[in-house]
Amino acid sequence: MSVGVVCATWVSEAWGQAAAPETPEPPLPVAAEAATEEPPAGAVEAAEEGAEGAEAVEVEAQAAAAPPNEVSVEATDTEARVAALEERIAGLESALYEPHEQERQILRIYGFADVGFRFFKLLDGCTDTSLCIQEGKTPSRFRNLIDEYPTFVLGNMNLYFDAEPVESFRLLTEVRLSRYPQGIESGLDFERQDNELLDVTSSTGRNRVTWSGIILERAQLEWKRYDAFRVTAGYFLTPYGIWNIDHGTPVLISLALPSFFALEYIPTHLTGVQVHGRTGLGPADFGYHAYVTNGRTPTVLDNNPGKGIGGRAFLEWHEPFHVLAGMSGYYEHYVDRQKEVIDINSFTIDSDRVVDYHDWSIAADLSLDIGQTRFRGEYVLNRVAYEDGFRDSPVPTRYAADEWRQNFYVILAHEIGKSGFEPYVFGEYTRRANPTDRASSTSSVGLNYSFNPYTKLKTQFFYTRFYEYDEPDAPEVRQDDFITFDTRFVMAF
């Protein structure tokens, strides 16, 4: 029995060594884990029966003990270290060659462009102004003001620089690249601007280039932490209506500009600060804009006693179809001053008020999308009232009068299945269009074709007519009426 006890002790010590390896870092393999279990009862009984059984058990215990376990642990440790190193190397390579998602969104550059062809034709029946007068005809006031020759057009070439260095702040700058002011005629003498010059820094030093300009559409800083309350400051698009907010050729349906937009019943761009946001309101979203700006300043700084103020509120439904309805308003007290040196010795400068008027505008807009049918409509009412003695003078000896102006348009478009074709009709009416006409109207049809979500071909034909004060409404063509054909290839990127 004593021999059996000694052998059993050796077996117990052998199992204990297997259960406590020297290198505990990696998990033991399955074979090593099996060696840590309690000795089977049969082995102890065999050890107690005699020396031969004990020796057999001892051999088996030694075979499953330290040496095999140490080899397995070392192999596992090496494999784990190699795997960890490979993972670290892969992570470093990823950091070097693949920027993080947040870094890719710090600055985005995108934009749109359009080029096309335009044809303008007056319907006064004249070909030569002098000959027309000799024949007793009244030539259109637009004759020779707008060339009737067909022409190719470089339209918009707009680039957006959209920076978001941190989550709550954004800088958006939009610039339009153009060929202006090359060839622009100004003043009553129609003096033409010539921007061609010699490129003296070129290799030849004598090739000619056209010095063109950049039109700033907007440059605004925005704090946008909350959807319901955001703050935008800088030079921004005035938030009113549909046309001025949609802004880009790829988004707008029609190529023809409404009169209220072209004549700026409400300024299209303003410098100042605005608060805006949107929030859920039952089945609809409610949004608002409120702003304080410099208004219609003749310079980059404000020389007016007051500020231009305005706002917009809208409701938007998404179900069962998309509807957006909005109301906008704007007011400013405009003052222009002319500076004059009254004493050269003391260099004393006086500032005289030359133009002074009050400007009010209200506007309403409606967008409706039902399936593949789209409806757009806007109405703007504008009132201008001058202070006596401070009226604007657009031309010598002529002064602007107080006036009410109103303009509205409607567009109805329908996309034909999945063909990419979208025909539409456009109608516009303007009351008090200019000092010589009491009203004007534009009737138009157009066709847009989408090659893909990024490129479109837009074509439009429209007829514009004017209604004079001393003539009743009549179907015959008047001398100032004209037709226009315009087509543009548009790309967004």
NULOFI-415133 format. One record per residue (C-alpha): x, y, z. Coordinates in Angstrom, 1 decimal. Each point is the difference from the previous one (the first is absolute). Last residue first. Layout:
! residues N
     px     py     pz
      X      Y      Z
...
This chain:
! residues 493
     px     py     pz
  -21.9   67.4  -60.4
   -3.1    1.4   -1.7
   -0.2    0.3   -3.8
   -2.3    2.1   -2.1
   -0.3    0.2   -3.8
   -2.1    3.1   -0.7
   -2.5    1.0   -2.6
   -1.7    3.4   -0.6
   -2.5    1.2   -2.6
   -1.4    3.5    0.5
   -2.9    1.9   -1.5
   -0.7    3.7    0.1
   -2.7    2.6    0.5
    1.1    3.7    0.1
   -1.8    1.0   -3.3
   -3.4   -1.5    1.0
   -1.5   -3.2   -1.4
   -3.7    0.0   -0.4
   -2.1   -1.8    2.7
   -1.3    3.2    1.7
    0.1    1.3    3.5
   -0.7    3.7   -0.2
    2.6    2.5   -1.0
    1.0    3.3    1.7
    1.8   -1.7    3.0
    2.0   -2.5   -2.1
   -0.3   -3.7    0.3
    3.2   -2.0   -0.6
    0.5   -3.4   -1.5
    2.5   -2.8    0.6
    0.0   -3.3   -1.9
    2.0   -3.0    1.3
    1.8   -3.1   -1.4
    1.9   -2.2    2.4
    2.6   -2.8   -0.2
    1.8   -1.7    2.9
    2.5   -2.9   -0.5
    0.9   -1.6    3.2
    3.1   -1.6    1.7
    0.5   -1.2    3.6
   -2.9   -2.3    0.8
    0.3   -1.6   -3.5
   -0.7    1.0   -3.6
   -2.9    2.1    1.3
   -2.0    1.8   -2.6
   -1.8    3.3    0.5
   -2.7    1.4   -2.3
   -1.4    3.4    0.0
   -3.1    2.1   -0.8
   -0.4    3.7    0.7
   -2.4    2.9    0.4
    1.4    3.2    1.3
   -2.1    3.0    1.1
    0.4    3.8    0.3
   -1.8    2.8    1.8
   -0.6    3.7    0.3
    2.8    0.8   -2.5
    2.0    3.2   -0.4
    1.3    0.5    3.6
    0.9   -3.7    0.4
   -1.7   -3.4    0.9
   -3.0    1.5    1.7
   -1.8   -3.3    0.3
    2.0   -3.1   -0.9
   -1.5   -3.3   -1.2
    1.8   -3.3   -0.5
   -0.9   -3.4   -1.5
    2.2   -3.1   -0.4
   -0.9   -3.3   -1.6
    1.9   -3.3    0.5
    1.4   -3.0   -1.8
    2.1   -2.5    2.1
    1.8   -2.7   -2.0
    2.2   -2.5    1.9
   -1.8   -2.9   -1.6
   -0.8   -1.6    3.4
   -3.7    1.0   -0.1
   -0.6    3.3   -1.7
    1.1    2.7    2.5
   -2.7    2.7    0.5
    0.4    3.7    0.4
   -2.4    2.8    0.9
    1.6    3.4    0.7
   -1.8    3.1    1.3
    1.2    3.7    0.2
   -0.8    3.1    1.9
    0.9    3.7    0.0
   -1.1    3.1    1.8
    1.3    3.5    0.0
   -1.4    3.0    1.8
    1.6    3.3   -0.8
    1.4    3.3    1.2
    1.7    1.7   -3.0
    3.5   -0.1   -1.3
    1.5    3.2   -1.4
    0.8    0.8   -3.6
    2.1    3.1   -1.0
    3.1   -2.3   -0.4
   -0.7   -3.7    0.2
   -0.5   -2.3    3.0
   -0.6    3.0    2.3
   -0.9   -1.0    3.5
   -2.3    2.2    2.0
    1.3    2.1    2.9
   -2.1    3.2   -0.2
   -3.1   -1.5    1.6
    0.8   -3.2    1.8
   -0.6   -3.0   -2.3
   -2.5   -2.8    0.4
    0.7   -3.5   -1.5
   -2.5   -2.8    0.4
    0.5   -3.6   -1.0
   -2.4   -3.0   -0.3
    1.5   -3.4   -0.8
   -1.9   -3.2   -1.0
    1.5   -3.4   -0.6
   -1.1   -3.3   -1.5
    1.5   -3.5   -0.6
   -1.8   -3.2   -1.0
    1.7   -3.3   -0.6
   -1.5   -3.3   -1.4
    2.0   -3.2    0.3
   -1.9   -1.2    3.1
   -1.7    3.0    1.4
    2.4    2.8    0.8
   -1.3    3.4    1.1
    2.0    3.2    0.7
   -1.7    3.2    1.1
    1.4    3.5    0.5
   -1.1    3.3    1.5
    1.7    3.3    0.1
   -0.1    3.4    1.8
    2.1    3.0   -0.9
    0.5    3.4    1.5
    2.5    2.7   -1.1
    0.3    3.5    1.5
    1.9    2.7   -2.0
    2.8    2.5    0.2
    2.5    0.9   -2.7
    2.4    3.0   -0.1
    0.9    0.5    3.7
    3.0    2.2    0.3
    3.3   -0.9    1.7
    2.4    2.9    0.6
    3.8   -0.3    0.1
    2.4    2.5    1.6
    3.5   -0.2   -1.2
    1.1    2.9    2.1
    1.5    1.7   -3.0
   -2.2   -1.7   -2.5
   -3.2    1.2    1.5
   -3.3   -1.4   -1.3
    1.1   -3.4   -1.1
   -3.1   -1.9   -1.2
   -1.5   -3.4    1.0
   -3.2   -1.2   -1.6
   -2.4   -1.9    2.1
   -2.5   -2.8   -0.7
   -2.8   -0.8    2.4
   -2.2   -3.1   -0.1
   -2.5   -0.7    2.8
   -0.5   -3.8    0.0
   -2.7   -2.5    0.2
   -0.4   -3.7   -1.0
   -2.7   -2.7    0.4
   -0.4   -3.7   -0.8
   -2.7   -2.6    0.1
    0.4   -3.7   -0.7
   -1.8   -3.2   -1.2
    1.7   -3.3   -0.6
   -1.9   -3.1   -1.0
    1.3   -3.5   -0.7
   -2.5   -2.8   -0.4
   -1.9   -2.3    2.4
    2.1    0.9    2.0
    3.0    2.4   -0.1
   -1.5    3.2    1.4
    2.0    3.2    0.2
   -1.0    3.2    1.8
    1.7    3.3   -0.5
    1.1    3.3    1.6
    2.2    2.7   -1.5
    1.6    3.1    1.3
    1.1    3.5   -0.5
    2.0    3.0    1.1
    2.2    2.5   -1.9
    1.7    2.3    2.4
   -0.4    3.7    0.9
    1.9    3.2   -0.4
    1.5   -1.2   -3.3
    3.7    0.2   -0.9
    0.6   -3.7    0.4
    3.4   -1.4   -1.2
    0.6   -1.9   -3.3
   -1.2    3.0   -1.9
   -3.3    0.9   -1.7
   -1.9   -1.6    2.9
   -3.2   -1.8   -0.6
   -0.5   -1.4    3.5
    2.7    0.0    2.7
   -1.6   -3.1    1.5
   -2.2   -1.3    2.9
   -1.5   -3.4   -0.5
   -2.8   -2.3    1.0
   -0.5   -3.5   -1.6
   -2.6   -2.6    1.0
   -0.9   -3.7   -0.4
   -3.0   -2.2    1.0
    0.0   -3.6   -0.9
   -3.3   -1.8   -0.5
   -1.9   -3.0    1.4
    0.0    1.5    3.5
    2.4    3.0    0.1
    3.5   -1.3   -0.5
    2.8    2.6    0.2
    1.8    2.3   -2.3
    2.7    2.7    0.4
    1.1    3.5   -0.7
    1.8    3.0    1.5
    1.5    2.5   -2.3
    3.0    2.4   -0.1
    1.1    2.6   -2.5
    0.9    0.5   -3.6
   -2.8   -0.5   -2.6
   -0.4   -1.7   -3.3
   -3.2   -0.3   -2.2
   -1.4    3.3    1.1
   -3.8   -0.1    0.1
   -1.8    1.6   -3.0
    3.3   -0.9   -1.6
   -0.7    0.9   -3.7
    1.1   -3.5   -1.2
   -1.6   -1.8    2.9
   -3.3    1.9   -0.1
    0.0   -0.4   -3.8
    0.2   -3.8    0.1
    3.1   -1.4   -1.6
   -0.5   -2.3   -3.0
    2.0   -3.2    0.1
   -2.8   -2.0    1.6
    0.2   -3.0    2.3
    2.5    1.2    2.5
    2.2   -2.7    1.7
    2.8   -0.4   -2.6
    0.1    3.8   -0.7
    0.7    0.8    3.6
   -1.8    2.5    2.3
   -2.4   -2.3    1.8
   -0.3    2.7    2.7
   -0.4    2.9   -2.4
   -2.5   -1.7   -2.1
   -2.2   -1.5    2.7
   -1.0    2.9    2.2
    2.1    2.0    2.4
    3.3   -0.6    1.8
    2.3    2.7   -1.3
    3.1   -1.7   -1.3
    2.9    0.6    2.4
    2.9    2.4    0.7
    1.0   -0.5    3.6
   -1.6   -1.5    3.0
   -2.1   -3.1    0.5
   -1.5   -1.1    3.4
   -1.9   -3.2    0.6
   -2.9   -0.9    2.3
   -2.5   -2.9   -0.6
    2.6   -2.3   -1.6
    2.4    0.6    2.9
    3.8    0.1   -0.2
    0.0    2.0   -3.2
    2.3    3.0    0.4
    0.4    1.4   -3.5
    2.6    2.2   -1.8
   -0.9    1.4   -3.4
    1.6    1.0   -3.2
   -2.6    0.2   -2.8
   -0.3    0.6   -3.8
    3.3    1.7   -0.5
    0.5    0.7   -3.7
    3.6   -0.7   -1.2
    1.4    2.0   -2.9
    1.6   -0.2   -3.3
    3.3    1.3   -1.5
    0.0   -1.1   -3.6
    3.3   -1.2   -1.3
    2.3    1.1   -2.8
    3.3   -1.6   -0.9
    3.0    2.4    0.0
    2.4   -1.1    2.7
    1.1   -3.0   -2.0
    0.6   -2.3    3.0
   -2.9    1.6    1.9
    0.5    2.7    2.7
   -0.9    2.9   -2.4
   -3.5   -1.4   -0.6
   -1.2    2.8   -2.1
   -3.4    1.4    0.7
   -3.7   -0.4   -0.8
   -2.4    1.5    2.5
   -1.9    2.3   -2.2
   -3.1    1.6    1.4
   -2.3    1.5   -2.6
   -1.3    3.5    0.3
   -3.7    0.0   -0.6
   -0.3    3.9   -0.2
   -3.0   -0.1    2.3
    2.1   -1.8    2.6
    1.4   -3.5   -0.1
    0.8   -2.7   -2.6
    1.6   -3.3    1.3
    2.5   -1.4   -2.5
    2.2   -1.7    2.7
   -1.5    0.6    3.4
   -0.5   -2.9    0.5
    1.5   -3.3   -1.4
   -1.4   -1.9    3.0
    0.8   -2.3    2.9
   -2.7    0.0    2.6
    0.9   -0.3    3.6
   -1.7   -1.8    2.9
    1.5    0.0    3.5
   -1.4   -2.0    2.9
    1.7   -0.1    3.4
   -1.5   -2.4    2.6
    0.1   -0.4    3.8
   -1.7   -2.6    2.3
    2.0   -3.1   -1.0
    3.4    1.4   -0.3
    2.1    1.0   -3.0
   -3.0    0.1   -2.3
    1.0    1.6   -3.2
   -2.2    0.3   -3.2
    1.7    1.7   -2.9
   -2.6    0.2   -2.7
    0.9    0.7   -3.7
   -2.3    1.5   -2.6
    0.5    0.2   -3.7
   -3.3    1.5   -1.2
   -0.7    1.0   -3.5
    2.5   -0.2   -2.9
   -2.3    0.8   -2.9
    0.0   -0.7   -3.7
   -1.6    2.7   -2.1
   -2.8    0.5   -2.5
    0.0    3.7   -1.1
   -2.8    2.1    1.3
    2.2    2.4    2.0
   -1.7    1.6    3.0
    0.0    3.8    0.1
    0.0    0.1   -3.8
   -3.8   -0.1    0.0
   -1.2   -0.3    3.6
   -2.0    3.3   -0.3
   -1.9   -1.7   -2.8
   -0.2    2.0   -3.2
   -3.1    2.0   -0.7
   -0.9   -0.1   -3.7
   -0.5    3.0   -2.2
    2.2   -1.2   -2.9
    2.7    2.5    0.9
    0.0   -1.3    3.6
    0.6   -3.6   -1.2
    2.7    1.1   -2.3
    1.8    1.7    2.9
   -0.3   -3.1    2.2
    0.9   -2.6   -2.5
   -1.6   -3.5   -0.1
   -3.4    0.9    1.2
   -3.1   -2.2    0.3
   -0.4    0.8    3.7
    0.2   -3.7    1.0
    3.4    0.0    1.6
    2.0   -3.3   -0.1
    2.5   -1.5    2.5
    1.9   -3.2   -0.5
    2.0   -1.8    2.6
    2.4   -3.0    0.1
    1.4   -1.8    3.0
    2.5   -0.5    2.8
   -0.8   -0.9    3.6
    2.1   -0.7    3.1
   -0.4   -1.5    3.5
    1.9   -0.2    3.2
    2.0   -2.1    2.5
    2.9    0.3    2.3
   -0.1   -1.6    3.5
    2.3    0.9    2.9
    0.1   -1.6    3.4
   -2.0   -3.0   -1.2
    3.0   -2.2   -0.9
    1.5    0.6    3.4
   -3.1   -1.3    1.8
    0.1   -3.2   -2.1
    3.6   -0.7    1.0
    2.7    0.2   -2.6
    1.1   -3.3   -1.7
    3.6   -0.2   -1.0
    1.9    0.8    3.2
   -2.6   -1.0    2.6
   -0.7   -3.2   -1.8
    3.7   -0.8   -0.3
    0.4    0.6    3.8
   -3.0   -2.3    0.7
    1.3   -2.8   -2.2
    3.3    0.2    1.8
   -1.7   -0.2    3.4
   -2.0   -3.0   -1.1
    3.1   -1.8   -1.3
    1.8    0.7    3.3
   -2.9   -1.4    2.0
   -0.2   -3.1   -2.2
    3.8   -0.6    0.4
   -0.3    0.4    3.7
   -2.9   -2.5    0.2
    1.8   -2.5   -2.1
    3.1    0.2    2.1
   -2.0   -0.5    3.2
   -1.8   -3.0   -1.4
    3.3   -1.6   -1.0
    1.5    0.7    3.5
   -3.1   -1.4    1.7
   -0.1   -3.1   -2.1
    3.7   -0.8    0.7
   -0.4    0.6    3.7
   -3.0   -2.3    0.2
    1.8   -2.8   -1.8
    3.0    0.2    2.4
   -2.1    0.6    3.2
   -2.4   -3.0    0.2
   -1.8   -2.3   -2.3
    2.9   -2.4   -0.5
    1.0    0.3    3.7
   -3.5   -1.1    1.0
    0.1   -3.0   -2.3
    3.4   -1.1    1.3
   -1.1    0.4    3.6
   -3.2   -2.0   -0.7
    2.0   -2.8   -1.4
    2.5    0.2    3.0
   -2.9   -0.2    2.4
   -1.5   -3.0   -1.7
    3.3   -1.8    0.1
    0.7    1.1    3.6
   -3.2   -1.4    1.4
   -3.7    0.2    0.6
    0.0    3.6    1.4
    1.2    1.5   -3.2
   -2.7   -1.8   -2.0
   -2.6    1.3    2.4
    1.2    3.5   -0.5
    0.0   -0.3   -3.8
   -3.5   -1.4   -0.1
   -1.3    3.0    1.9
    0.9    2.4   -2.8
    2.4    2.7    1.0
   -1.9    3.4    0.4
    0.1    2.2   -3.2
    2.9    2.2   -0.8
    1.3   -2.2   -2.8
   -3.2    0.6   -2.1
    0.8    3.7    0.0
    3.5   -0.8   -1.5
   -1.6   -2.1   -2.8
   -2.6    2.7   -0.8
    2.7    2.7   -0.3
    0.8    2.2    2.9
   -1.1    3.6    0.0
    2.8    2.5   -0.6
    1.8    1.8    2.8
    0.6   -2.8    2.6
    3.6   -0.9   -0.7
    1.4   -2.1    2.9
   -2.8   -2.6   -0.2
   -2.0   -0.8    3.2
   -2.5   -2.9   -0.7
    2.6   -2.2   -1.6
    2.2    0.3    3.1
   -2.9   -1.1    2.2
   -0.7   -3.0   -2.1
    3.7   -1.2    0.4
   -0.2    0.7    3.8
   -3.2   -2.2    0.2
    1.7   -2.8   -2.0
    3.1    0.1    2.3
   -2.3   -0.1    3.1
   -1.8   -3.0   -1.4
    3.3   -1.8   -0.6
    1.0    0.7    3.6
   -3.4   -1.3    1.3
    0.3   -3.1   -2.1
    3.5   -0.7    1.3
   -1.3    0.4    3.5
   -2.9   -2.4   -0.7
